[in-house]
């Protein structure tokens, strides 16, 4: 599959009919009109588009040049969207981004992520076939430039713990992706969030936008829940909130 076809497939998947309403209904618990959301690892910008439909402003962070072109077109002329072409990590600088041209959803700056995927069930046929150098910024630096976010969505394919290392304040709410091939990364992220503030946690599996636990839990219970998931669960998002009501089904 050519890169352009792969990107088209992503657009068709993440902008499928009915998906916008599902996203908006779920994300409305985190953002209100006039507030600010960070969409880190934006891909084709479906979360950022939801932020805007909710009336919130958006900082949209994506390191892949081809996807940045899609995002520039999607948000053209919108003064309440700031586009940032960079990775988010622990410290500013540069890093190698490994591209999967057949599946741009899983581009990563983590060599450990690539190694974990190799030979894993459900990850057959994935190939990271290009490497590019990208600038690295931090969540603190983005905040200094754009103001403190009310919600951060973090989806950076195994680089989540590094990204959270570059965060030194406690945002009101935050989500980060986890995978069953790297449960240790999720544990690191939970430890980091617990150190930043008195968070409670819930999770959603895959892209179903439904909270999986009947009530918010602490970091230790969230870690145990992820550890107990079958490998076939594959991935999901952990939602951390200083206000447990936001993540109560």
Residue frames relative to the residue before (quaternion, step in Angstrom):
aa qw qx qy qz dx dy dz
X 1.0000 0.0000 0.0000 0.0000 0.00 0.00 0.00
X 0.4143 -0.7121 0.5096 0.2482 3.57 -0.83 0.98
X 0.6538 -0.5361 0.3506 0.4027 3.61 -1.14 0.60
X 0.6523 0.5172 -0.3367 0.4401 3.60 0.90 -0.84
X 0.6494 0.5061 -0.3135 0.4732 3.57 1.02 -0.80
X 0.6318 0.5308 -0.3330 0.4562 3.59 1.03 -0.75
X 0.6579 0.4891 -0.3108 0.4810 3.59 0.97 -0.81
X 0.6178 0.5310 -0.3474 0.4644 3.58 0.99 -0.74
X 0.6372 0.5233 -0.3281 0.4610 3.58 0.98 -0.81
X 0.6356 0.5212 -0.3296 0.4645 3.60 1.01 -0.77
X 0.6448 0.5145 -0.3221 0.4645 3.57 0.93 -0.88
X 0.6734 0.4959 -0.2997 0.4592 3.58 0.89 -0.90
X 0.6622 0.5093 -0.3029 0.4587 3.59 1.05 -0.75
X 0.7880 0.3636 -0.1811 0.4627 3.56 0.69 -1.11
X 0.7185 0.3437 -0.2403 0.5549 3.59 1.28 -0.13
X 0.2409 0.8048 -0.5058 0.1961 3.57 1.17 0.60
X 0.6333 -0.5357 0.3884 0.4013 3.62 -1.12 0.55
X 0.7950 0.2834 -0.2354 0.4818 3.56 -0.94 0.94
X 0.5807 0.6159 -0.3804 0.3726 3.58 1.16 -0.46
X 0.6097 0.5723 -0.3623 0.4118 3.62 0.98 -0.75
X 0.6672 0.4976 -0.3099 0.4595 3.58 0.89 -0.87
X 0.6293 0.5333 -0.3254 0.4623 3.59 1.04 -0.78
X 0.6643 0.5014 -0.2957 0.4689 3.57 0.90 -0.94
X 0.6790 0.5058 -0.3033 0.4372 3.57 0.82 -0.99
X 0.6486 0.5215 -0.3204 0.4525 3.58 0.95 -0.86
X 0.6911 0.4729 -0.2775 0.4708 3.58 0.99 -0.83
X 0.7473 0.4345 -0.2353 0.4444 3.59 0.76 -1.03
X 0.4988 0.6592 -0.4290 0.3642 3.61 1.19 -0.24
X 0.5768 0.5797 -0.3834 0.4292 3.60 1.19 -0.37
X 0.7360 0.4311 -0.2209 0.4729 3.60 1.19 -0.49
X 0.8185 0.1818 -0.0570 0.5420 3.61 1.04 -0.68
X 0.1472 -0.7629 0.6267 0.0592 3.51 -1.11 0.88
X 0.6996 -0.4503 0.3268 0.4484 3.61 -1.22 0.24
X 0.8037 0.2742 -0.2340 0.4734 3.53 -1.00 0.95
X 0.5924 0.5627 -0.3757 0.4374 3.59 1.22 -0.27
X 0.4225 -0.7165 0.5123 0.2139 3.58 -1.33 0.18
X 0.0683 -0.7861 0.6138 0.0249 3.53 -0.96 0.97
X 0.2643 -0.7169 0.6207 0.1758 3.55 -1.15 0.71
X 0.1181 -0.7572 0.6399 0.0574 3.59 -0.86 1.01
X 0.0113 -0.8368 0.5437 -0.0636 3.56 0.04 1.35
X 0.7414 0.1377 -0.1951 0.6271 3.52 -0.46 1.30
X 0.0726 0.8875 -0.4517 0.0548 3.51 1.01 0.99
X 0.2132 -0.7886 0.5398 0.2030 3.59 1.15 -0.61
X 0.8001 -0.2199 0.1475 0.5382 3.65 -0.46 -1.06
X 0.6012 -0.6567 0.3222 0.3218 3.58 1.25 0.39
X 0.3027 0.7790 -0.5113 0.2005 3.61 1.11 0.42
X 0.6520 0.4904 -0.3293 0.4753 3.61 1.00 -0.71
X 0.6530 0.5088 -0.3217 0.4597 3.58 0.90 -0.86
X 0.6273 0.5247 -0.3380 0.4658 3.58 1.01 -0.74
X 0.6306 0.5126 -0.3308 0.4798 3.57 1.06 -0.69
X 0.5959 0.5541 -0.3628 0.4541 3.60 0.98 -0.78
X 0.6944 0.4832 -0.2806 0.4534 3.57 0.86 -0.97
X 0.6386 0.5138 -0.3392 0.4617 3.60 0.97 -0.73
X 0.6605 0.4905 -0.2913 0.4882 3.57 1.19 -0.60
X 0.5534 -0.6367 0.3761 0.3834 3.57 1.29 -0.08
X 0.5309 0.6169 -0.4083 0.4134 3.57 1.29 0.14
X 0.4687 -0.6314 0.5323 0.3134 3.55 -1.27 0.41
X 0.2119 -0.8045 0.5485 0.0840 3.58 -1.17 0.50
X 0.1479 -0.6956 0.6933 0.1166 3.51 -1.23 0.75
X 0.1325 -0.8285 0.5440 -0.0125 3.54 -0.47 1.30
X 0.0613 -0.8310 0.5514 -0.0393 3.57 -0.44 1.27
X 0.1882 0.7707 -0.5807 0.1830 3.56 -0.66 1.15
X 0.2949 -0.8071 0.4851 0.1619 3.62 -0.65 1.04
X 0.6111 0.5835 -0.3704 0.3858 3.64 1.10 -0.48
X 0.4648 -0.7174 0.4367 0.2803 3.62 -0.56 1.10
X 0.6582 0.5112 -0.3276 0.4452 3.61 0.91 -0.82
X 0.6816 0.4677 -0.2935 0.4801 3.58 1.00 -0.76
X 0.5784 0.5667 -0.3794 0.4476 3.59 1.11 -0.54
X 0.6240 0.5291 -0.3431 0.4615 3.58 1.03 -0.70
X 0.6274 0.5213 -0.3272 0.4771 3.57 1.02 -0.77
X 0.6803 0.4982 -0.2861 0.4552 3.58 0.92 -0.94
X 0.6267 0.5275 -0.3444 0.4588 3.59 0.99 -0.75
X 0.6578 0.4867 -0.3120 0.4827 3.57 1.02 -0.76
X 0.6759 0.5231 -0.3042 0.4207 3.59 0.86 -0.96
X 0.7956 0.2784 -0.1305 0.5219 3.59 0.98 -0.84
X 0.2488 0.7974 -0.5165 0.1884 3.57 1.22 0.43
X 0.8435 0.1993 -0.1606 0.4722 3.53 -1.02 0.89
X 0.5712 0.5840 -0.3964 0.4190 3.61 1.21 0.10
X 0.2780 -0.8040 0.4993 0.1642 3.63 -0.32 1.16
X 0.6723 0.4947 -0.2979 0.4632 3.59 1.23 -0.27
X 0.6277 0.4431 -0.3507 0.5354 3.55 1.28 0.50
X 0.1034 -0.7683 0.6302 0.0438 3.56 -0.87 1.03
X 0.2068 -0.7880 0.5719 0.0963 3.58 -0.73 1.09
X 0.0726 -0.7874 0.6122 -0.0001 3.57 -0.93 0.96
X 0.1995 -0.7914 0.5702 0.0935 3.58 -0.63 1.13
X 0.4719 0.6572 -0.4440 0.3852 3.58 0.21 1.25
X 0.4686 -0.5726 0.5783 0.3437 3.46 -1.45 0.13
X 0.2635 -0.7146 0.6116 0.2141 3.57 -1.29 0.30
X 0.0803 0.8206 -0.5549 0.1104 3.55 -0.70 1.11
X 0.7676 -0.3787 0.2708 0.4406 3.53 -1.30 -0.39
X 0.7953 0.0417 0.0119 0.6047 3.58 1.05 -0.80
X 0.5661 -0.5862 0.4350 0.3829 3.61 -1.11 0.50
X 0.3709 0.7117 -0.5452 0.2422 3.55 -1.19 0.58
X 0.5417 -0.5633 0.4693 0.4111 3.54 -0.91 -1.01
X 0.0074 -0.7843 0.6203 0.0037 3.55 -1.24 0.49
X 0.5205 -0.6141 0.4949 0.3271 3.53 -1.30 0.39
X 0.1569 -0.7514 0.6348 0.0884 3.55 -0.98 0.94
X 0.2467 -0.7663 0.5807 0.1213 3.57 -0.76 1.09
X 0.2042 -0.8076 0.5484 0.0736 3.54 -0.60 1.20
X 0.1740 -0.7209 0.6616 0.1110 3.52 -1.18 0.74
X 0.2317 -0.8417 0.4673 0.1394 3.57 0.11 1.27
X 0.6375 0.5032 -0.3353 0.4774 3.61 1.19 -0.36
X 0.7897 0.1196 -0.0422 0.6003 3.58 1.21 -0.51
X 0.1245 -0.8529 0.5022 0.0702 3.62 0.35 1.21
X 0.4631 0.6803 -0.4419 0.3569 3.60 1.26 -0.16
X 0.7928 0.3382 -0.1555 0.4827 3.60 1.00 -0.75
X 0.2176 0.7425 -0.5884 0.2349 3.61 0.98 0.74
X 0.0069 -0.8341 0.5484 -0.0586 3.58 -0.92 0.85
X 0.3380 -0.7019 0.5858 0.2237 3.53 -1.27 0.51
X 0.6159 0.5662 -0.3269 0.4395 3.58 1.31 0.03
X 0.3372 -0.7356 0.5568 0.1874 3.55 -0.63 1.15
X 0.6139 0.5563 -0.3466 0.4400 3.58 1.11 -0.65
X 0.6081 0.5436 -0.3478 0.4624 3.59 1.10 -0.66
X 0.6487 0.5096 -0.3146 0.4697 3.58 0.91 -0.90
X 0.6690 0.5007 -0.2997 0.4604 3.57 0.93 -0.90
X 0.6558 0.5167 -0.3134 0.4525 3.60 0.99 -0.79
X 0.6618 0.5149 -0.3040 0.4521 3.57 1.08 -0.73
X 0.5767 0.6209 -0.3801 0.3707 3.59 1.09 -0.65
X 0.8496 0.1064 -0.1093 0.5049 3.55 -0.66 1.12
X 0.5269 0.6440 -0.4160 0.3667 3.60 1.23 -0.06
X 0.5400 -0.6141 0.4670 0.3365 3.56 -1.04 0.77
X 0.7703 0.3067 -0.2571 0.4964 3.53 -0.90 0.97
X 0.7208 0.3916 -0.2285 0.5243 3.58 1.27 -0.27
X 0.3082 0.7764 -0.4997 0.2291 3.57 1.24 0.30
X 0.8225 0.2817 -0.2070 0.4487 3.53 -1.11 0.79
X 0.5110 0.6291 -0.4432 0.3831 3.59 1.22 -0.03
X 0.0054 0.8039 -0.5919 0.0579 3.56 -0.85 0.99
X 0.2057 -0.7524 0.6162 0.1089 3.55 -0.78 1.08
X 0.0477 -0.8916 0.4458 -0.0636 3.50 0.11 1.42
X 0.7558 0.2456 -0.1866 0.5777 3.61 1.26 0.04
X 0.1323 -0.7653 0.6219 0.1002 3.54 -1.25 0.47
X 0.0103 -0.7774 0.6289 0.0027 3.56 -1.05 0.80
X 0.4317 -0.6558 0.5452 0.2939 3.54 -1.24 0.46
X 0.0621 -0.8019 0.5942 -0.0024 3.55 -0.93 0.94
X 0.5035 -0.6024 0.5069 0.3559 3.58 -1.16 0.48
X 0.2318 -0.7524 0.6025 0.1311 3.55 -1.19 0.65
X 0.0649 -0.7542 0.6521 0.0415 3.54 -0.99 0.91
X 0.3730 -0.7094 0.5424 0.2519 3.59 -1.27 -0.07
X 0.6297 -0.5179 0.4078 0.4110 3.55 -1.25 0.29
X 0.6178 0.5290 -0.3444 0.4689 3.59 1.06 -0.66
X 0.6704 0.4949 -0.3046 0.4613 3.60 0.93 -0.88
X 0.6331 0.5165 -0.3315 0.4717 3.59 0.99 -0.75
X 0.6453 0.5160 -0.3152 0.4670 3.56 1.03 -0.78
X 0.6429 0.5243 -0.3253 0.4538 3.57 0.96 -0.82
X 0.7080 0.4551 -0.2609 0.4728 3.58 1.04 -0.73
X 0.8275 0.2722 -0.0933 0.4820 3.58 0.91 -0.91
X 0.5290 -0.6109 0.3730 0.4559 3.61 1.34 -0.14
X 0.6731 -0.5387 0.3504 0.3658 3.50 -1.33 0.44
X 0.3512 -0.7576 0.5058 0.2164 3.61 -0.72 0.99
X 0.4422 -0.6627 0.5381 0.2752 3.52 -1.27 0.50
X 0.7837 0.0469 -0.0154 0.6192 3.57 1.21 -0.54
X 0.1168 -0.7685 0.6265 0.0573 3.56 -1.07 0.85
X 0.1222 -0.7460 0.6503 0.0755 3.55 -0.94 0.96
X 0.0651 -0.8167 0.5720 -0.0390 3.57 -0.65 1.19
X 0.1550 0.7665 -0.5994 0.1706 3.56 -0.58 1.22
X 0.2185 0.8182 -0.4831 0.2224 3.55 0.20 1.33
X 0.5397 -0.7084 0.3765 0.2553 3.55 1.06 0.87
X 0.8280 -0.2494 0.0980 0.4925 3.53 0.41 1.26
X 0.6420 0.5079 -0.3222 0.4755 3.59 1.28 -0.01
X 0.3409 0.7911 -0.4599 0.2154 3.58 1.30 0.18
X 0.6597 0.5101 -0.3303 0.4421 3.61 0.90 -0.82
X 0.6297 0.5165 -0.3343 0.4742 3.59 1.02 -0.75
X 0.6504 0.5191 -0.3207 0.4524 3.57 0.94 -0.86
X 0.6884 0.4765 -0.2919 0.4625 3.60 0.92 -0.83
X 0.5416 0.5951 -0.4039 0.4352 3.59 1.21 -0.34
X 0.7002 0.4509 -0.2568 0.4904 3.58 1.15 -0.61
X 0.5940 0.5150 -0.3682 0.4964 3.59 1.25 0.47
X 0.0601 -0.8393 0.5403 -0.0053 3.59 -0.60 1.12
X 0.6816 0.3873 -0.3092 0.5383 3.60 1.23 0.23
X 0.4792 -0.6728 0.4902 0.2780 3.57 -1.26 0.32
X 0.2318 -0.7737 0.5717 0.1444 3.62 -0.29 1.17
X 0.6540 -0.5327 0.3618 0.3969 3.56 -1.17 0.52
X 0.7868 -0.0867 0.0848 0.6051 3.58 1.01 -0.84
X 0.0195 -0.7898 0.6114 -0.0455 3.55 -1.16 0.69
X 0.1084 -0.7605 0.6307 0.1102 3.56 -1.18 0.56
X 0.0261 -0.7723 0.6330 0.0471 3.54 -1.20 0.56
X 0.4782 -0.6688 0.4926 0.2853 3.53 -1.11 0.77
X 0.0741 -0.7535 0.6482 0.0810 3.55 -1.24 0.55
X 0.1625 -0.7586 0.6196 0.1191 3.54 -1.30 0.42
X 0.5167 -0.6460 0.4608 0.3215 3.56 -1.17 0.52
X 0.5956 0.5297 -0.3906 0.4605 3.60 1.23 -0.01
X 0.7782 0.2034 -0.1302 0.5797 3.61 1.27 -0.20
X 0.0123 0.8392 -0.5422 0.0392 3.57 0.66 1.08
X 0.5835 0.5955 -0.3664 0.4132 3.57 1.16 -0.54
X 0.6013 0.5453 -0.3567 0.4625 3.58 1.12 -0.64
X 0.6365 0.5184 -0.3259 0.4690 3.58 0.97 -0.81
X 0.6399 0.5229 -0.3278 0.4580 3.59 0.98 -0.81
X 0.6341 0.5197 -0.3244 0.4718 3.59 1.01 -0.80
X 0.6611 0.5110 -0.3051 0.4569 3.57 0.94 -0.89
X 0.6489 0.5107 -0.3184 0.4655 3.57 0.95 -0.82
X 0.6403 0.5194 -0.3223 0.4650 3.57 1.00 -0.78
X 0.6515 0.5130 -0.3110 0.4644 3.56 1.00 -0.82
X 0.6692 0.4905 -0.3083 0.4654 3.58 0.89 -0.88
X 0.6420 0.5222 -0.3256 0.4572 3.60 0.97 -0.79
X 0.6505 0.5108 -0.3129 0.4670 3.59 1.11 -0.67
X 0.6617 0.5234 -0.3068 0.4406 3.59 1.12 -0.63
X 0.8124 -0.1534 0.1434 0.5440 3.59 0.97 -0.71
X 0.6345 -0.5523 0.3899 0.3746 3.60 -1.32 0.18
X 0.0641 0.8465 -0.5213 0.0875 3.55 0.63 1.16
X 0.1659 -0.6913 0.6839 0.1639 3.45 -1.43 0.39
X 0.2824 -0.8022 0.5216 0.0680 3.54 -1.16 0.74
X 0.0230 0.7245 -0.6881 -0.0328 3.48 -1.37 0.50
X 0.2387 -0.7816 0.5607 0.1333 3.60 -1.20 0.03
X 0.1681 -0.7321 0.6467 0.1323 3.52 -1.37 0.35
X 0.3478 -0.7458 0.5323 0.1987 3.57 -0.91 0.90
X 0.8395 0.1115 -0.1018 0.5219 3.54 -1.07 0.77
X 0.6735 -0.4480 0.3732 0.4543 3.54 -0.94 -0.96
X 0.3606 0.7887 -0.4516 0.2097 3.60 1.16 0.47
X 0.2948 -0.7953 0.4912 0.1983 3.61 1.26 -0.16
X 0.5625 0.5386 -0.4207 0.4654 3.56 0.91 0.98
X 0.4268 -0.7065 0.4988 0.2644 3.58 -0.76 0.99
X 0.3875 -0.7848 0.4515 0.1734 3.54 -0.76 1.14
X 0.7239 0.4048 -0.2372 0.5058 3.59 1.08 -0.66
X 0.5258 -0.6694 0.4207 0.3139 3.62 -0.98 0.74
X 0.7861 0.0545 -0.0331 0.6149 3.57 1.26 -0.35
X 0.5940 -0.5679 0.4141 0.3913 3.61 -1.13 0.49
X 0.1725 -0.7821 0.5947 0.0695 3.55 -1.19 0.68
X 0.5619 -0.5811 0.4498 0.3798 3.57 -1.27 0.15
X 0.7380 -0.4410 0.2739 0.4311 3.56 -1.30 0.18
X 0.6472 0.5284 -0.3329 0.4371 3.60 0.95 -0.83
X 0.6780 0.4791 -0.2972 0.4717 3.59 0.93 -0.85
X 0.6246 0.5269 -0.3412 0.4646 3.58 1.06 -0.70
X 0.6369 0.5203 -0.3233 0.4682 3.57 0.99 -0.81
X 0.6590 0.5036 -0.3116 0.4638 3.61 0.92 -0.84
X 0.6317 0.5345 -0.3324 0.4525 3.59 1.01 -0.76
X 0.6603 0.4901 -0.3032 0.4815 3.59 0.96 -0.87
X 0.6447 0.5268 -0.3265 0.4474 3.59 0.93 -0.81
X 0.7034 0.4772 -0.2633 0.4562 3.59 1.05 -0.73
X 0.4943 0.6679 -0.4355 0.3464 3.61 1.19 -0.22
X 0.4757 -0.6323 0.5087 0.3392 3.61 -1.06 0.58
X 0.6431 -0.5339 0.3778 0.3983 3.55 -1.15 0.58
X 0.6447 0.5651 -0.3177 0.4050 3.57 1.01 -0.84
X 0.4997 0.6391 -0.4385 0.3866 3.62 1.18 -0.24
X 0.2457 -0.8509 0.4265 0.1836 3.54 1.32 -0.56
X 0.7831 -0.2721 0.2332 0.5083 3.60 0.39 -1.14
X 0.0740 0.7729 -0.6290 0.0394 3.50 -1.36 0.22
X 0.4270 -0.6735 0.5323 0.2842 3.53 -1.29 -0.29
X 0.2821 -0.7115 0.6199 0.1731 3.53 -1.08 0.85
X 0.1702 -0.7711 0.6082 0.0806 3.56 -0.98 0.92
X 0.1135 -0.7889 0.6038 0.0132 3.53 -0.78 1.15
X 0.0498 0.8091 -0.5821 0.0639 3.58 -0.86 0.91
X 0.4340 -0.6672 0.5399 0.2738 3.56 -1.11 0.72
X 0.7036 0.3388 -0.2218 0.5839 3.58 1.28 -0.40
X 0.3509 -0.7809 0.4718 0.2108 3.62 -0.23 1.22
X 0.5773 0.6062 -0.3902 0.3834 3.62 1.06 -0.56
X 0.6095 0.5751 -0.3572 0.4126 3.60 1.09 -0.60
X 0.7726 0.2853 -0.1571 0.5450 3.59 1.13 -0.55
X 0.4523 0.6253 -0.4827 0.4140 3.54 1.12 0.76
X 0.4560 -0.7066 0.4590 0.2866 3.62 -0.62 1.04
